[in-house]
């Protein structure tokens, strides 16, 4: 319906925007293979030695270990709390329902630094020492909503008649849950879990304020970016983080037809 | 109700309580000798923020940056979303959607760092310019660098809601506009733009709020100028003045509250 030139102009625009979006992401893995210690373009020669060196650096290994532990516990907690909240909001209709669903989305809507200093000041106030557990509490707070959104969207698209049919056929509440509900929402749960993992693994602002002496991977990266030291190792670690954050979103998009990952991502 | 009990308890006990405490802390002060928090109600933190020209400059600078980022992102996103929703085939549409989702989720720090590699003195941009015979741009660690990077990081947040709103504009309206003699760009401006506006406003909530609260981009990409987030960060991390940080962090919340009221009037909440 557009003129030929409008179409061509739109195509060119789309290609330019795609280049703008993807060139930066593609550059880092190239730098990770750059033999030179200086971060200059173009690389003079390529090597795998930085990758080997980085993966045997005890600081990096312990940061990865901590990030994985935090992300796993966070994901488990977010799965339980997020899907419980989704069931409750879906099933019942009560006064204050809107307020509660607003409350759940709040950690995503407010700038990350607000959530971060709010949690930090209450940990200080309650004399709770900062540890891996305070990091997990912080991450869980904004990961709940990712699971919640995915599960709630799935439940809303599911026909209530399925549950009624199960009940009519004599299934108990638990049987209905096991044989109807769980299979129906399983891909939404998996998608939500993977997105929560990616979100936690990459989180830096809330972590900065809720971690004590612990270094997660993003904290390690940020510290070295600020000091400008060990940049060849930073290239390798950042490439790894890109992988860890991109794989779950591809998988989640496949499981939910794209809708799961499209729902608001925390900007923290 | 039992189902809701657990997650609700988490949010009420941990999150909401923390936010309320933050609000209360903003009215406290610290003893300048002992740096202990003094729990007495006064407005001195807010007075300082509102009267000291330094803080007014910082707030103004942050809001101005957020405004520019929002406008530029909307301008970049609009034709892109229009192509996605109204021109592209079903298959291309799905691919483009995935192509916007990937950078949205790819690590935040990674995307910041890549721009250091692009914009620094011996980076990709200067090399590309000089190799085609142009003078180097040399915009590393500048105001412009920050603007580019902010626009880059938050762009997907603008594209997705704009696209979603445009997809809901029925094709029959576009056909009607064409039958009435409107040309392509005229249809885009007079029919699609007003109907897609709630989507653009929804996207602007993210670009605006995320820029207001970010302190890492100014640290890593900028020339060292402070934004609201940086002052909040140093007030806690270096000065250990939690009450002042709390008071200052209420500024972006108030700005966002005003913004949300306006956005709601423009129908952005249905487009979220």
Contacts between the chains, C-beta under 8 A, distances in Angstrom:
chain1	res1	chain2	res2	distance
A	1	B	174	6.3
A	1	B	175	7.5
A	1	B	178	5.7
A	1	B	184	6.5
A	1	B	187	7.7
A	2	B	87	6.8
A	2	B	184	3.7
A	2	B	185	7.9
A	3	B	183	7.0
A	3	B	184	5.4
A	6	B	184	4.6
A	6	B	185	6.3
A	7	B	87	6.7
A	10	B	79	5.9
A	10	B	82	7.0
A	10	B	83	4.5
A	10	B	87	6.0
A	11	B	83	7.3
A	13	B	79	4.8
A	13	B	80	6.4
A	13	B	83	7.1
A	14	B	79	7.8
A	14	B	80	5.8
A	14	B	83	5.1
A	14	B	84	7.9
A	14	B	96	7.2
A	17	B	76	6.3
A	17	B	80	5.0
A	17	B	155	7.8
A	18	B	96	8.0
A	18	B	99	6.0
A	20	B	152	6.9
A	20	B	155	7.8
A	21	B	99	7.0
A	21	B	100	7.3
A	21	B	102	8.0
A	21	B	103	4.7
A	21	B	152	7.9
A	21	B	155	7.0
A	21	B	156	7.5
A	22	B	99	7.6
A	22	B	102	7.9
A	22	B	103	7.0
A	23	B	118	7.8
A	24	B	111	6.1
A	24	B	114	3.7
A	24	B	115	6.1
A	24	B	118	6.4
A	24	B	152	6.9
A	25	B	102	7.6
A	25	B	103	6.3
A	25	B	106	5.5
A	25	B	110	7.2
A	25	B	111	6.8
A	25	B	114	6.5
A	27	B	114	5.2
A	27	B	117	5.8
A	27	B	118	6.7
A	27	B	124	6.4
A	28	B	110	6.1
A	28	B	113	6.8
A	28	B	114	5.3
A	28	B	117	7.1
A	31	B	117	6.0
A	38	B	122	7.4
A	39	B	116	8.0
A	39	B	117	6.0
A	39	B	120	7.2
A	39	B	122	7.7
A	39	B	123	8.0
A	40	B	122	3.8
A	40	B	123	7.5
A	41	B	117	7.2
A	41	B	122	6.7
A	41	B	123	5.7
A	41	B	124	4.5
A	41	B	127	4.7
A	42	B	127	6.5
A	80	B	6	7.5
A	81	B	6	6.1
A	81	B	7	4.1
A	81	B	10	5.8
A	82	B	7	7.1
A	84	B	3	4.9
A	84	B	4	7.0
A	84	B	6	5.6
A	84	B	7	5.3
A	85	B	3	7.7
A	85	B	4	6.4
A	85	B	7	4.0
A	85	B	8	7.4
A	87	B	3	5.1
A	88	B	1	7.3
A	88	B	3	4.0
A	88	B	4	3.5
A	88	B	7	7.7
A	89	B	4	7.4
A	91	B	3	7.5
A	92	B	1	7.2
A	92	B	4	7.7
A	94	B	1	7.9
A	100	B	4	7.3
A	100	B	8	6.6
A	103	B	11	5.5
A	103	B	15	7.6
A	103	B	16	6.7
A	104	B	7	7.6
A	104	B	11	6.7
A	106	B	15	7.3
A	107	B	15	6.7
A	109	B	205	7.9
A	109	B	209	7.1
A	109	B	256	7.9
A	110	B	209	7.6
A	110	B	213	7.6
A	110	B	253	6.8
A	110	B	256	7.5
A	111	B	209	5.8
A	111	B	210	6.9
A	111	B	212	5.8
A	111	B	213	2.1
A	111	B	214	7.5
A	111	B	229	7.4
A	111	B	252	5.6
A	111	B	256	7.7
A	112	B	213	5.9
A	113	B	213	4.9
A	113	B	214	7.9
A	113	B	215	6.3
A	113	B	229	5.2
A	113	B	232	5.8
A	113	B	233	7.2
A	113	B	249	6.5
A	114	B	19	7.7
A	114	B	22	7.5
A	114	B	213	6.7
A	114	B	249	5.4
A	114	B	252	7.2
A	114	B	253	6.3
A	115	B	15	7.6
A	117	B	22	6.5
A	117	B	232	6.5
A	117	B	236	6.2
A	117	B	242	7.6
A	117	B	245	5.8
A	117	B	246	6.7
A	117	B	249	5.8
A	118	B	15	7.6
A	118	B	18	3.9
A	118	B	19	5.0
A	118	B	21	7.0
A	118	B	22	4.2
A	119	B	14	7.5
A	119	B	15	7.8
A	119	B	18	5.2
A	120	B	236	6.8
A	120	B	242	7.9
A	121	B	18	7.1
A	121	B	21	6.1
A	121	B	22	5.8
A	121	B	25	5.5
A	121	B	242	5.2
A	121	B	246	6.5
A	122	B	14	7.8
A	122	B	17	6.5
A	122	B	18	4.1
A	122	B	21	4.9
A	122	B	22	7.8
A	124	B	242	6.8
A	125	B	21	6.0
A	125	B	25	7.9
A	137	B	14	6.3
A	140	B	10	7.5
A	141	B	10	7.6
A	141	B	11	7.7
A	141	B	14	6.5
A	141	B	15	5.3
A	144	B	7	6.4
A	144	B	10	7.3
A	144	B	11	7.8
A	148	B	7	7.9
A	195	B	105	7.7
A	198	B	105	6.2
A	202	B	107	4.6
A	202	B	108	6.1
A	202	B	109	7.2
A	204	B	108	6.7
A	204	B	109	5.9
A	204	B	216	6.7
A	205	B	215	7.8
A	205	B	216	7.0
A	208	B	233	8.0
A	209	B	236	7.2
A	218	B	107	7.8
A	218	B	109	5.5
A	221	B	109	5.2
A	221	B	113	7.4
A	222	B	109	6.4
A	222	B	216	7.0
A	225	B	109	7.5
A	225	B	113	6.1
A	225	B	116	7.4
A	225	B	220	5.8
A	226	B	219	6.9
A	226	B	220	7.3
A	234	B	113	7.1
A	238	B	107	7.0
A	238	B	109	6.9
A	238	B	110	4.7
A	238	B	113	5.6
A	239	B	110	7.9
A	241	B	107	4.3
A	241	B	109	7.0
A	241	B	110	5.6
A	242	B	106	5.4
A	242	B	107	5.5
A	242	B	110	4.9
A	244	B	107	7.8
A	245	B	105	5.5
A	245	B	106	5.4
A	245	B	107	4.7
A	245	B	110	7.8
A	246	B	102	6.0
A	246	B	105	6.6
A	246	B	106	5.4
A	248	B	105	7.6
A	249	B	101	5.9
A	249	B	102	6.5
A	249	B	104	7.8
A	249	B	105	4.0
A	250	B	98	7.7
A	250	B	102	7.5
A	253	B	98	6.0
A	253	B	101	6.1
A	258	B	94	7.0
A	258	B	97	5.7
A	258	B	98	6.9
A	258	B	101	7.2
A	261	B	101	5.2
A	261	B	104	7.8
A	261	B	105	6.6
A	262	B	97	7.4
A	262	B	101	6.4
A	262	B	160	5.8
A	264	B	206	7.9
A	264	B	272	7.7
A	265	B	104	5.8
A	265	B	105	6.3
A	265	B	157	7.9
A	267	B	154	7.5
A	267	B	157	7.2
A	267	B	206	6.5
A	267	B	209	7.1
A	267	B	210	3.9
A	267	B	213	7.4
A	267	B	214	7.9
